[in-house]
Amino acid sequence: MRKGSVKEALAKIKYDPRENEGDYYIVIEHRGAYGDVKKIPVEIIELGHGYFFIGETQIPYHRILAVVRKDGRVIWKKRGLSREPKF
């Protein structure tokens, strides 16, 4: 499941022609609201160096809890999360 950084996983999804970025979403922890998570389609984010962008909004990669396929398969998750996160 977890191979490399979240940025590497997202770059593969976004730039590998064999992948369809519309099949994936990320789960982030909303700033200042512990336990409040949001699902964001990978197709609407742009990758940066220490951050990713949704339009003009800049969000640090460390807020990403998991990268998930729409079928529910977790392809990357943050270290320290339970073995089977429910997103």
HTML snippet that shows the backbone in 3Dmol.js (N, CA, C, O; Angstrom):
<script src="https://3Dmol.org/build/3Dmol-min.js"></script>
<div id="view" style="width:600px;height:400px;position:relative"></div>
<script>
const pdb = `
ATOM      1  N   MET A   1       0.830  -1.195   0.000  1.00  0.00           N
ATOM      2  CA  MET A   1       0.000   0.000   0.000  1.00  0.00           C
ATOM      3  C   MET A   1       0.865   1.245   0.000  1.00  0.00           C
ATOM      4  O   MET A   1       0.849   1.991  -0.979  1.00  0.00           O
ATOM      5  N   ARG A   2       1.609   1.496   1.046  1.00  0.00           N
ATOM      6  CA  ARG A   2       2.364   2.736   1.160  1.00  0.00           C
ATOM      7  C   ARG A   2       3.752   2.541   0.571  1.00  0.00           C
ATOM      8  O   ARG A   2       4.572   1.806   1.121  1.00  0.00           O
ATOM      9  N   LYS A   3       4.005   3.194  -0.533  1.00  0.00           N
ATOM     10  CA  LYS A   3       5.331   3.184  -1.133  1.00  0.00           C
ATOM     11  C   LYS A   3       5.684   4.623  -1.449  1.00  0.00           C
ATOM     12  O   LYS A   3       5.064   5.242  -2.314  1.00  0.00           O
ATOM     13  N   GLY A   4       6.670   5.156  -0.759  1.00  0.00           N
ATOM     14  CA  GLY A   4       7.080   6.521  -1.011  1.00  0.00           C
ATOM     15  C   GLY A   4       6.187   7.539  -0.324  1.00  0.00           C
ATOM     16  O   GLY A   4       5.372   7.208   0.537  1.00  0.00           O
ATOM     17  N   SER A   5       6.365   8.773  -0.728  1.00  0.00           N
ATOM     18  CA  SER A   5       5.627   9.875  -0.124  1.00  0.00           C
ATOM     19  C   SER A   5       4.252  10.036  -0.775  1.00  0.00           C
ATOM     20  O   SER A   5       3.979   9.490  -1.843  1.00  0.00           O
ATOM     21  N   VAL A   6       3.412  10.790  -0.107  1.00  0.00           N
ATOM     22  CA  VAL A   6       2.089  11.060  -0.667  1.00  0.00           C
ATOM     23  C   VAL A   6       2.218  11.852  -1.967  1.00  0.00           C
ATOM     24  O   VAL A   6       1.425  11.666  -2.890  1.00  0.00           O
ATOM     25  N   LYS A   7       3.204  12.724  -2.038  1.00  0.00           N
ATOM     26  CA  LYS A   7       3.400  13.498  -3.263  1.00  0.00           C
ATOM     27  C   LYS A   7       3.756  12.580  -4.430  1.00  0.00           C
ATOM     28  O   LYS A   7       3.285  12.795  -5.546  1.00  0.00           O
ATOM     29  N   GLU A   8       4.587  11.556  -4.186  1.00  0.00           N
ATOM     30  CA  GLU A   8       4.935  10.601  -5.239  1.00  0.00           C
ATOM     31  C   GLU A   8       3.703   9.818  -5.690  1.00  0.00           C
ATOM     32  O   GLU A   8       3.508   9.588  -6.884  1.00  0.00           O
ATOM     33  N   ALA A   9       2.874   9.412  -4.729  1.00  0.00           N
ATOM     34  CA  ALA A   9       1.651   8.675  -5.075  1.00  0.00           C
ATOM     35  C   ALA A   9       0.722   9.549  -5.922  1.00  0.00           C
ATOM     36  O   ALA A   9       0.162   9.081  -6.913  1.00  0.00           O
ATOM     37  N   LEU A  10       0.561  10.802  -5.538  1.00  0.00           N
ATOM     38  CA  LEU A  10      -0.310  11.708  -6.289  1.00  0.00           C
ATOM     39  C   LEU A  10       0.263  12.023  -7.671  1.00  0.00           C
ATOM     40  O   LEU A  10      -0.482  12.113  -8.646  1.00  0.00           O
ATOM     41  N   ALA A  11       1.582  12.191  -7.755  1.00  0.00           N
ATOM     42  CA  ALA A  11       2.205  12.471  -9.050  1.00  0.00           C
ATOM     43  C   ALA A  11       1.984  11.299 -10.015  1.00  0.00           C
ATOM     44  O   ALA A  11       1.730  11.508 -11.201  1.00  0.00           O
ATOM     45  N   LYS A  12       2.079  10.088  -9.510  1.00  0.00           N
ATOM     46  CA  LYS A  12       1.833   8.918 -10.360  1.00  0.00           C
ATOM     47  C   LYS A  12       0.392   8.932 -10.875  1.00  0.00           C
ATOM     48  O   LYS A  12       0.148   8.688 -12.057  1.00  0.00           O
ATOM     49  N   ILE A  13      -0.547   9.215  -9.996  1.00  0.00           N
ATOM     50  CA  ILE A  13      -1.960   9.251 -10.395  1.00  0.00           C
ATOM     51  C   ILE A  13      -2.193  10.355 -11.425  1.00  0.00           C
ATOM     52  O   ILE A  13      -2.877  10.132 -12.424  1.00  0.00           O
ATOM     53  N   LYS A  14      -1.637  11.530 -11.194  1.00  0.00           N
ATOM     54  CA  LYS A  14      -1.906  12.676 -12.060  1.00  0.00           C
ATOM     55  C   LYS A  14      -1.171  12.619 -13.394  1.00  0.00           C
ATOM     56  O   LYS A  14      -1.708  13.071 -14.405  1.00  0.00           O
ATOM     57  N   TYR A  15       0.056  12.068 -13.419  1.00  0.00           N
ATOM     58  CA  TYR A  15       0.873  12.186 -14.618  1.00  0.00           C
ATOM     59  C   TYR A  15       1.116  10.878 -15.370  1.00  0.00           C
ATOM     60  O   TYR A  15       1.626  10.908 -16.491  1.00  0.00           O
ATOM     61  N   ASP A  16       0.770   9.748 -14.792  1.00  0.00           N
ATOM     62  CA  ASP A  16       0.940   8.469 -15.481  1.00  0.00           C
ATOM     63  C   ASP A  16      -0.267   8.271 -16.404  1.00  0.00           C
ATOM     64  O   ASP A  16      -1.400   8.232 -15.924  1.00  0.00           O
ATOM     65  N   PRO A  17      -0.050   8.147 -17.715  1.00  0.00           N
ATOM     66  CA  PRO A  17      -1.181   8.024 -18.643  1.00  0.00           C
ATOM     67  C   PRO A  17      -2.011   6.753 -18.431  1.00  0.00           C
ATOM     68  O   PRO A  17      -3.130   6.660 -18.934  1.00  0.00           O
ATOM     69  N   ARG A  18      -1.476   5.779 -17.695  1.00  0.00           N
ATOM     70  CA  ARG A  18      -2.240   4.561 -17.417  1.00  0.00           C
ATOM     71  C   ARG A  18      -3.240   4.751 -16.291  1.00  0.00           C
ATOM     72  O   ARG A  18      -4.116   3.910 -16.091  1.00  0.00           O
ATOM     73  N   GLU A  19      -3.119   5.842 -15.556  1.00  0.00           N
ATOM     74  CA  GLU A  19      -4.020   6.120 -14.438  1.00  0.00           C
ATOM     75  C   GLU A  19      -5.097   7.116 -14.860  1.00  0.00           C
ATOM     76  O   GLU A  19      -4.880   7.946 -15.743  1.00  0.00           O
ATOM     77  N   ASN A  20      -6.249   7.022 -14.222  1.00  0.00           N
ATOM     78  CA  ASN A  20      -7.336   7.981 -14.431  1.00  0.00           C
ATOM     79  C   ASN A  20      -7.528   8.718 -13.113  1.00  0.00           C
ATOM     80  O   ASN A  20      -8.063   8.158 -12.156  1.00  0.00           O
ATOM     81  N   GLU A  21      -7.093   9.972 -13.065  1.00  0.00           N
ATOM     82  CA  GLU A  21      -7.153  10.711 -11.809  1.00  0.00           C
ATOM     83  C   GLU A  21      -8.579  10.868 -11.286  1.00  0.00           C
ATOM     84  O   GLU A  21      -8.778  11.113 -10.096  1.00  0.00           O
ATOM     85  N   GLY A  22      -9.560  10.730 -12.153  1.00  0.00           N
ATOM     86  CA  GLY A  22     -10.953  10.793 -11.725  1.00  0.00           C
ATOM     87  C   GLY A  22     -11.383   9.615 -10.871  1.00  0.00           C
ATOM     88  O   GLY A  22     -12.461   9.638 -10.276  1.00  0.00           O
ATOM     89  N   ASP A  23     -10.547   8.578 -10.805  1.00  0.00           N
ATOM     90  CA  ASP A  23     -10.856   7.390 -10.008  1.00  0.00           C
ATOM     91  C   ASP A  23     -10.374   7.501  -8.565  1.00  0.00           C
ATOM     92  O   ASP A  23     -10.536   6.555  -7.795  1.00  0.00           O
ATOM     93  N   TYR A  24      -9.789   8.629  -8.183  1.00  0.00           N
ATOM     94  CA  TYR A  24      -9.163   8.761  -6.871  1.00  0.00           C
ATOM     95  C   TYR A  24      -9.633  10.012  -6.151  1.00  0.00           C
ATOM     96  O   TYR A  24     -10.058  10.988  -6.769  1.00  0.00           O
ATOM     97  N   TYR A  25      -9.545   9.959  -4.832  1.00  0.00           N
ATOM     98  CA  TYR A  25      -9.744  11.151  -4.013  1.00  0.00           C
ATOM     99  C   TYR A  25      -8.760  11.101  -2.852  1.00  0.00           C
ATOM    100  O   TYR A  25      -8.236  10.041  -2.510  1.00  0.00           O
ATOM    101  N   ILE A  26      -8.518  12.256  -2.255  1.00  0.00           N
ATOM    102  CA  ILE A  26      -7.689  12.316  -1.058  1.00  0.00           C
ATOM    103  C   ILE A  26      -8.592  12.617   0.122  1.00  0.00           C
ATOM    104  O   ILE A  26      -9.657  13.216  -0.024  1.00  0.00           O
ATOM    105  N   VAL A  27      -8.150  12.194   1.284  1.00  0.00           N
ATOM    106  CA  VAL A  27      -8.851  12.490   2.527  1.00  0.00           C
ATOM    107  C   VAL A  27      -7.928  13.383   3.332  1.00  0.00           C
ATOM    108  O   VAL A  27      -6.790  13.014   3.624  1.00  0.00           O
ATOM    109  N   ILE A  28      -8.421  14.559   3.690  1.00  0.00           N
ATOM    110  CA  ILE A  28      -7.599  15.484   4.474  1.00  0.00           C
ATOM    111  C   ILE A  28      -8.286  15.782   5.797  1.00  0.00           C
ATOM    112  O   ILE A  28      -9.508  15.708   5.922  1.00  0.00           O
ATOM    113  N   GLU A  29      -7.460  16.122   6.781  1.00  0.00           N
ATOM    114  CA  GLU A  29      -7.989  16.598   8.049  1.00  0.00           C
ATOM    115  C   GLU A  29      -8.134  18.106   7.932  1.00  0.00           C
ATOM    116  O   GLU A  29      -7.172  18.815   7.638  1.00  0.00           O
ATOM    117  N   HIS A  30      -9.342  18.582   8.164  1.00  0.00           N
ATOM    118  CA  HIS A  30      -9.620  20.004   8.061  1.00  0.00           C
ATOM    119  C   HIS A  30      -8.893  20.744   9.175  1.00  0.00           C
ATOM    120  O   HIS A  30      -8.915  20.319  10.330  1.00  0.00           O
ATOM    121  N   ARG A  31      -8.257  21.838   8.828  1.00  0.00           N
ATOM    122  CA  ARG A  31      -7.458  22.611   9.788  1.00  0.00           C
ATOM    123  C   ARG A  31      -8.321  23.121  10.938  1.00  0.00           C
ATOM    124  O   ARG A  31      -9.393  23.691  10.732  1.00  0.00           O
ATOM    125  N   GLY A  32      -7.830  22.904  12.142  1.00  0.00           N
ATOM    126  CA  GLY A  32      -8.491  23.444  13.322  1.00  0.00           C
ATOM    127  C   GLY A  32      -9.709  22.669  13.764  1.00  0.00           C
ATOM    128  O   GLY A  32     -10.374  23.072  14.718  1.00  0.00           O
ATOM    129  N   ALA A  33     -10.022  21.579  13.107  1.00  0.00           N
ATOM    130  CA  ALA A  33     -11.217  20.812  13.460  1.00  0.00           C
ATOM    131  C   ALA A  33     -10.834  19.339  13.564  1.00  0.00           C
ATOM    132  O   ALA A  33     -11.062  18.565  12.634  1.00  0.00           O
ATOM    133  N   TYR A  34     -10.255  18.958  14.691  1.00  0.00           N
ATOM    134  CA  TYR A  34      -9.793  17.591  14.877  1.00  0.00           C
ATOM    135  C   TYR A  34     -10.919  16.597  14.581  1.00  0.00           C
ATOM    136  O   TYR A  34     -12.028  16.722  15.101  1.00  0.00           O
ATOM    137  N   GLY A  35     -10.621  15.631  13.757  1.00  0.00           N
ATOM    138  CA  GLY A  35     -11.606  14.611  13.413  1.00  0.00           C
ATOM    139  C   GLY A  35     -12.511  14.992  12.260  1.00  0.00           C
ATOM    140  O   GLY A  35     -13.262  14.153  11.762  1.00  0.00           O
ATOM    141  N   ASP A  36     -12.453  16.250  11.823  1.00  0.00           N
ATOM    142  CA  ASP A  36     -13.271  16.685  10.688  1.00  0.00           C
ATOM    143  C   ASP A  36     -12.479  16.421   9.414  1.00  0.00           C
ATOM    144  O   ASP A  36     -11.501  17.113   9.130  1.00  0.00           O
ATOM    145  N   VAL A  37     -12.903  15.415   8.645  1.00  0.00           N
ATOM    146  CA  VAL A  37     -12.186  15.069   7.423  1.00  0.00           C
ATOM    147  C   VAL A  37     -13.007  15.452   6.204  1.00  0.00           C
ATOM    148  O   VAL A  37     -14.236  15.501   6.249  1.00  0.00           O
ATOM    149  N   LYS A  38     -12.302  15.723   5.115  1.00  0.00           N
ATOM    150  CA  LYS A  38     -12.945  16.078   3.851  1.00  0.00           C
ATOM    151  C   LYS A  38     -12.377  15.203   2.754  1.00  0.00           C
ATOM    152  O   LYS A  38     -11.187  14.888   2.752  1.00  0.00           O
ATOM    153  N   LYS A  39     -13.236  14.810   1.815  1.00  0.00           N
ATOM    154  CA  LYS A  39     -12.814  14.050   0.642  1.00  0.00           C
ATOM    155  C   LYS A  39     -12.712  15.017  -0.523  1.00  0.00           C
ATOM    156  O   LYS A  39     -13.639  15.780  -0.795  1.00  0.00           O
ATOM    157  N   ILE A  40     -11.574  14.977  -1.208  1.00  0.00           N
ATOM    158  CA  ILE A  40     -11.327  15.900  -2.316  1.00  0.00           C
ATOM    159  C   ILE A  40     -10.898  15.087  -3.536  1.00  0.00           C
ATOM    160  O   ILE A  40      -9.952  14.305  -3.448  1.00  0.00           O
ATOM    161  N   PRO A  41     -11.574  15.256  -4.669  1.00  0.00           N
ATOM    162  CA  PRO A  41     -11.172  14.532  -5.882  1.00  0.00           C
ATOM    163  C   PRO A  41      -9.761  14.946  -6.319  1.00  0.00           C
ATOM    164  O   PRO A  41      -9.426  16.131  -6.323  1.00  0.00           O
ATOM    165  N   VAL A  42      -8.949  13.967  -6.684  1.00  0.00           N
ATOM    166  CA  VAL A  42      -7.580  14.251  -7.124  1.00  0.00           C
ATOM    167  C   VAL A  42      -7.582  15.136  -8.364  1.00  0.00           C
ATOM    168  O   VAL A  42      -6.666  15.938  -8.549  1.00  0.00           O
ATOM    169  N   GLU A  43      -8.584  15.003  -9.205  1.00  0.00           N
ATOM    170  CA  GLU A  43      -8.604  15.764 -10.461  1.00  0.00           C
ATOM    171  C   GLU A  43      -8.697  17.272 -10.264  1.00  0.00           C
ATOM    172  O   GLU A  43      -8.415  18.020 -11.201  1.00  0.00           O
ATOM    173  N   ILE A  44      -9.083  17.751  -9.073  1.00  0.00           N
ATOM    174  CA  ILE A  44      -9.194  19.207  -8.887  1.00  0.00           C
ATOM    175  C   ILE A  44      -7.992  19.807  -8.174  1.00  0.00           C
ATOM    176  O   ILE A  44      -7.951  21.018  -7.958  1.00  0.00           O
ATOM    177  N   ILE A  45      -7.005  18.982  -7.803  1.00  0.00           N
ATOM    178  CA  ILE A  45      -5.840  19.525  -7.106  1.00  0.00           C
ATOM    179  C   ILE A  45      -4.666  19.696  -8.063  1.00  0.00           C
ATOM    180  O   ILE A  45      -4.547  18.993  -9.067  1.00  0.00           O
ATOM    181  N   GLU A  46      -3.809  20.642  -7.726  1.00  0.00           N
ATOM    182  CA  GLU A  46      -2.545  20.865  -8.435  1.00  0.00           C
ATOM    183  C   GLU A  46      -1.425  20.629  -7.439  1.00  0.00           C
ATOM    184  O   GLU A  46      -1.513  21.065  -6.291  1.00  0.00           O
ATOM    185  N   LEU A  47      -0.379  19.948  -7.862  1.00  0.00           N
ATOM    186  CA  LEU A  47       0.719  19.626  -6.966  1.00  0.00           C
ATOM    187  C   LEU A  47       1.751  20.741  -6.934  1.00  0.00           C
ATOM    188  O   LEU A  47       2.096  21.315  -7.967  1.00  0.00           O
ATOM    189  N   GLY A  48       2.242  21.043  -5.727  1.00  0.00           N
ATOM    190  CA  GLY A  48       3.322  21.997  -5.542  1.00  0.00           C
ATOM    191  C   GLY A  48       4.447  21.314  -4.787  1.00  0.00           C
ATOM    192  O   GLY A  48       4.457  20.088  -4.680  1.00  0.00           O
ATOM    193  N   HIS A  49       5.400  22.083  -4.258  1.00  0.00           N
ATOM    194  CA  HIS A  49       6.541  21.490  -3.560  1.00  0.00           C
ATOM    195  C   HIS A  49       6.149  21.014  -2.166  1.00  0.00           C
ATOM    196  O   HIS A  49       6.189  19.811  -1.910  1.00  0.00           O
ATOM    197  N   GLY A  50       5.784  21.880  -1.285  1.00  0.00           N
ATOM    198  CA  GLY A  50       5.399  21.488   0.076  1.00  0.00           C
ATOM    199  C   GLY A  50       3.900  21.526   0.293  1.00  0.00           C
ATOM    200  O   GLY A  50       3.398  21.203   1.370  1.00  0.00           O
ATOM    201  N   TYR A  51       3.200  21.927  -0.753  1.00  0.00           N
ATOM    202  CA  TYR A  51       1.758  22.120  -0.665  1.00  0.00           C
ATOM    203  C   TYR A  51       1.096  21.598  -1.935  1.00  0.00           C
ATOM    204  O   TYR A  51       1.750  21.422  -2.963  1.00  0.00           O
ATOM    205  N   PHE A  52      -0.214  21.353  -1.851  1.00  0.00           N
ATOM    206  CA  PHE A  52      -1.011  21.167  -3.057  1.00  0.00           C
ATOM    207  C   PHE A  52      -2.028  22.288  -3.073  1.00  0.00           C
ATOM    208  O   PHE A  52      -2.282  22.919  -2.046  1.00  0.00           O
ATOM    209  N   PHE A  53      -2.601  22.534  -4.215  1.00  0.00           N
ATOM    210  CA  PHE A  53      -3.497  23.672  -4.387  1.00  0.00           C
ATOM    211  C   PHE A  53      -4.863  23.226  -4.883  1.00  0.00           C
ATOM    212  O   PHE A  53      -4.988  22.325  -5.713  1.00  0.00           O
ATOM    213  N   ILE A  54      -5.877  23.884  -4.350  1.00  0.00           N
ATOM    214  CA  ILE A  54      -7.240  23.773  -4.869  1.00  0.00           C
ATOM    215  C   ILE A  54      -7.609  25.215  -5.213  1.00  0.00           C
ATOM    216  O   ILE A  54      -7.952  26.009  -4.337  1.00  0.00           O
ATOM    217  N   GLY A  55      -7.532  25.533  -6.490  1.00  0.00           N
ATOM    218  CA  GLY A  55      -7.687  26.929  -6.899  1.00  0.00           C
ATOM    219  C   GLY A  55      -6.573  27.751  -6.271  1.00  0.00           C
ATOM    220  O   GLY A  55      -5.396  27.442  -6.457  1.00  0.00           O
ATOM    221  N   GLU A  56      -6.926  28.782  -5.538  1.00  0.00           N
ATOM    222  CA  GLU A  56      -5.949  29.644  -4.876  1.00  0.00           C
ATOM    223  C   GLU A  56      -5.592  29.150  -3.469  1.00  0.00           C
ATOM    224  O   GLU A  56      -4.668  29.671  -2.845  1.00  0.00           O
ATOM    225  N   THR A  57      -6.313  28.159  -2.977  1.00  0.00           N
ATOM    226  CA  THR A  57      -6.085  27.661  -1.622  1.00  0.00           C
ATOM    227  C   THR A  57      -4.901  26.704  -1.600  1.00  0.00           C
ATOM    228  O   THR A  57      -4.817  25.778  -2.407  1.00  0.00           O
ATOM    229  N   GLN A  58      -4.002  26.939  -0.677  1.00  0.00           N
ATOM    230  CA  GLN A  58      -2.779  26.155  -0.539  1.00  0.00           C
ATOM    231  C   GLN A  58      -2.910  25.306   0.732  1.00  0.00           C
ATOM    232  O   GLN A  58      -3.192  25.831   1.809  1.00  0.00           O
ATOM    233  N   ILE A  59      -2.704  23.996   0.597  1.00  0.00           N
ATOM    234  CA  ILE A  59      -2.849  23.071   1.721  1.00  0.00           C
ATOM    235  C   ILE A  59      -1.579  22.219   1.810  1.00  0.00           C
ATOM    236  O   ILE A  59      -1.144  21.661   0.803  1.00  0.00           O
ATOM    237  N   PRO A  60      -0.975  22.112   3.008  1.00  0.00           N
ATOM    238  CA  PRO A  60       0.250  21.313   3.134  1.00  0.00           C
ATOM    239  C   PRO A  60      -0.036  19.813   3.001  1.00  0.00           C
ATOM    240  O   PRO A  60      -1.091  19.326   3.405  1.00  0.00           O
ATOM    241  N   TYR A  61       0.924  19.106   2.429  1.00  0.00           N
ATOM    242  CA  TYR A  61       0.771  17.659   2.234  1.00  0.00           C
ATOM    243  C   TYR A  61       0.562  16.911   3.546  1.00  0.00           C
ATOM    244  O   TYR A  61      -0.084  15.863   3.553  1.00  0.00           O
ATOM    245  N   HIS A  62       1.094  17.427   4.661  1.00  0.00           N
ATOM    246  CA  HIS A  62       0.961  16.686   5.915  1.00  0.00           C
ATOM    247  C   HIS A  62      -0.484  16.591   6.396  1.00  0.00           C
ATOM    248  O   HIS A  62      -0.772  15.817   7.309  1.00  0.00           O
ATOM    249  N   ARG A  63      -1.389  17.349   5.809  1.00  0.00           N
ATOM    250  CA  ARG A  63      -2.810  17.244   6.171  1.00  0.00           C
ATOM    251  C   ARG A  63      -3.504  16.045   5.507  1.00  0.00           C
ATOM    252  O   ARG A  63      -4.606  15.662   5.899  1.00  0.00           O
ATOM    253  N   ILE A  64      -2.850  15.466   4.504  1.00  0.00           N
ATOM    254  CA  ILE A  64      -3.454  14.331   3.807  1.00  0.00           C
ATOM    255  C   ILE A  64      -3.365  13.090   4.686  1.00  0.00           C
ATOM    256  O   ILE A  64      -2.283  12.697   5.122  1.00  0.00           O
ATOM    257  N   LEU A  65      -4.508  12.487   4.934  1.00  0.00           N
ATOM    258  CA  LEU A  65      -4.569  11.266   5.732  1.00  0.00           C
ATOM    259  C   LEU A  65      -4.472  10.017   4.857  1.00  0.00           C
ATOM    260  O   LEU A  65      -3.892   9.010   5.263  1.00  0.00           O
ATOM    261  N   ALA A  66      -5.047  10.090   3.651  1.00  0.00           N
ATOM    262  CA  ALA A  66      -5.045   8.910   2.776  1.00  0.00           C
ATOM    263  C   ALA A  66      -5.342   9.314   1.342  1.00  0.00           C
ATOM    264  O   ALA A  66      -5.927  10.362   1.073  1.00  0.00           O
ATOM    265  N   VAL A  67      -4.915   8.440   0.426  1.00  0.00           N
ATOM    266  CA  VAL A  67      -5.290   8.521  -0.985  1.00  0.00           C
ATOM    267  C   VAL A  67      -6.092   7.245  -1.248  1.00  0.00           C
ATOM    268  O   VAL A  67      -5.622   6.138  -0.987  1.00  0.00           O
ATOM    269  N   VAL A  68      -7.301   7.417  -1.766  1.00  0.00           N
ATOM    270  CA  VAL A  68      -8.236   6.303  -1.870  1.00  0.00           C
ATOM    271  C   VAL A  68      -8.821   6.238  -3.277  1.00  0.00           C
ATOM    272  O   VAL A  68      -9.119   7.266  -3.885  1.00  0.00           O
ATOM    273  N   ARG A  69      -8.982   5.012  -3.788  1.00  0.00           N
ATOM    274  CA  ARG A  69      -9.714   4.816  -5.042  1.00  0.00           C
ATOM    275  C   ARG A  69     -11.201   4.928  -4.742  1.00  0.00           C
ATOM    276  O   ARG A  69     -11.624   4.703  -3.608  1.00  0.00           O
ATOM    277  N   LYS A  70     -11.991   5.272  -5.740  1.00  0.00           N
ATOM    278  CA  LYS A  70     -13.438   5.389  -5.544  1.00  0.00           C
ATOM    279  C   LYS A  70     -14.079   4.067  -5.145  1.00  0.00           C
ATOM    280  O   LYS A  70     -15.170   4.053  -4.574  1.00  0.00           O
ATOM    281  N   ASP A  71     -13.407   2.947  -5.445  1.00  0.00           N
ATOM    282  CA  ASP A  71     -13.937   1.645  -5.023  1.00  0.00           C
ATOM    283  C   ASP A  71     -13.630   1.352  -3.556  1.00  0.00           C
ATOM    284  O   ASP A  71     -13.991   0.288  -3.052  1.00  0.00           O
ATOM    285  N   GLY A  72     -12.955   2.299  -2.853  1.00  0.00           N
ATOM    286  CA  GLY A  72     -12.680   2.166  -1.428  1.00  0.00           C
ATOM    287  C   GLY A  72     -11.304   1.632  -1.092  1.00  0.00           C
ATOM    288  O   GLY A  72     -10.939   1.584   0.083  1.00  0.00           O
ATOM    289  N   ARG A  73     -10.533   1.233  -2.080  1.00  0.00           N
ATOM    290  CA  ARG A  73      -9.192   0.697  -1.826  1.00  0.00           C
ATOM    291  C   ARG A  73      -8.233   1.836  -1.461  1.00  0.00           C
ATOM    292  O   ARG A  73      -8.056   2.782  -2.228  1.00  0.00           O
ATOM    293  N   VAL A  74      -7.627   1.731  -0.297  1.00  0.00           N
ATOM    294  CA  VAL A  74      -6.670   2.741   0.167  1.00  0.00           C
ATOM    295  C   VAL A  74      -5.330   2.428  -0.481  1.00  0.00           C
ATOM    296  O   VAL A  74      -4.792   1.335  -0.300  1.00  0.00           O
ATOM    297  N   ILE A  75      -4.784   3.385  -1.241  1.00  0.00           N
ATOM    298  CA  ILE A  75      -3.501   3.129  -1.896  1.00  0.00           C
ATOM    299  C   ILE A  75      -2.328   3.787  -1.169  1.00  0.00           C
ATOM    300  O   ILE A  75      -1.177   3.405  -1.380  1.00  0.00           O
ATOM    301  N   TRP A  76      -2.611   4.763  -0.323  1.00  0.00           N
ATOM    302  CA  TRP A  76      -1.591   5.387   0.509  1.00  0.00           C
ATOM    303  C   TRP A  76      -2.294   5.891   1.748  1.00  0.00           C
ATOM    304  O   TRP A  76      -3.387   6.449   1.658  1.00  0.00           O
ATOM    305  N   LYS A  77      -1.680   5.704   2.907  1.00  0.00           N
ATOM    306  CA  LYS A  77      -2.221   6.296   4.134  1.00  0.00           C
ATOM    307  C   LYS A  77      -1.092   6.802   4.998  1.00  0.00           C
ATOM    308  O   LYS A  77       0.034   6.309   4.931  1.00  0.00           O
ATOM    309  N   LYS A  78      -1.402   7.776   5.798  1.00  0.00           N
ATOM    310  CA  LYS A  78      -0.427   8.397   6.684  1.00  0.00           C
ATOM    311  C   LYS A  78      -0.021   7.397   7.766  1.00  0.00           C
ATOM    312  O   LYS A  78      -0.854   6.653   8.282  1.00  0.00           O
ATOM    313  N   ARG A  79       1.237   7.391   8.091  1.00  0.00           N
ATOM    314  CA  ARG A  79       1.715   6.519   9.168  1.00  0.00           C
ATOM    315  C   ARG A  79       0.989   6.852  10.466  1.00  0.00           C
ATOM    316  O   ARG A  79       0.702   8.014  10.755  1.00  0.00           O
ATOM    317  N   GLY A  80       0.703   5.826  11.229  1.00  0.00           N
ATOM    318  CA  GLY A  80       0.060   6.028  12.521  1.00  0.00           C
ATOM    319  C   GLY A  80      -1.447   5.897  12.481  1.00  0.00           C
ATOM    320  O   GLY A  80      -2.087   5.863  13.532  1.00  0.00           O
ATOM    321  N   LEU A  81      -2.035   5.823  11.286  1.00  0.00           N
ATOM    322  CA  LEU A  81      -3.482   5.620  11.208  1.00  0.00           C
ATOM    323  C   LEU A  81      -3.779   4.154  11.458  1.00  0.00           C
ATOM    324  O   LEU A  81      -2.913   3.297  11.283  1.00  0.00           O
ATOM    325  N   SER A  82      -5.002   3.871  11.865  1.00  0.00           N
ATOM    326  CA  SER A  82      -5.377   2.481  12.108  1.00  0.00           C
ATOM    327  C   SER A  82      -5.195   1.652  10.842  1.00  0.00           C
ATOM    328  O   SER A  82      -5.168   2.195   9.737  1.00  0.00           O
ATOM    329  N   ARG A  83      -5.072   0.362  11.000  1.00  0.00           N
ATOM    330  CA  ARG A  83      -4.834  -0.536   9.863  1.00  0.00           C
ATOM    331  C   ARG A  83      -5.908  -0.428   8.803  1.00  0.00           C
ATOM    332  O   ARG A  83      -5.595  -0.486   7.614  1.00  0.00           O
ATOM    333  N   GLU A  84      -7.145  -0.277   9.185  1.00  0.00           N
ATOM    334  CA  GLU A  84      -8.246  -0.202   8.217  1.00  0.00           C
ATOM    335  C   GLU A  84      -9.047   1.087   8.443  1.00  0.00           C
ATOM    336  O   GLU A  84     -10.119   1.058   9.047  1.00  0.00           O
ATOM    337  N   PRO A  85      -8.527   2.201   7.962  1.00  0.00           N
ATOM    338  CA  PRO A  85      -9.276   3.451   8.154  1.00  0.00           C
ATOM    339  C   PRO A  85     -10.589   3.406   7.390  1.00  0.00           C
ATOM    340  O   PRO A  85     -10.684   2.795   6.326  1.00  0.00           O
ATOM    341  N   LYS A  86     -11.584   4.050   7.940  1.00  0.00           N
ATOM    342  CA  LYS A  86     -12.904   4.101   7.300  1.00  0.00           C
ATOM    343  C   LYS A  86     -13.134   5.513   6.784  1.00  0.00           C
ATOM    344  O   LYS A  86     -13.464   6.424   7.542  1.00  0.00           O
ATOM    345  N   PHE A  87     -12.954   5.674   5.484  1.00  0.00           N
ATOM    346  CA  PHE A  87     -13.129   6.995   4.866  1.00  0.00           C
ATOM    347  C   PHE A  87     -14.339   6.974   3.998  1.00  0.00           C
ATOM    348  O   PHE A  87     -14.674   7.985   3.380  1.00  0.00           O
TER     349      PHE A  87
END
`;
const viewer = $3Dmol.createViewer("view");
viewer.addModel(pdb, "pdb");
viewer.setStyle({}, {cartoon: {color: "spectrum"}});
viewer.zoomTo();
viewer.render();
</script>
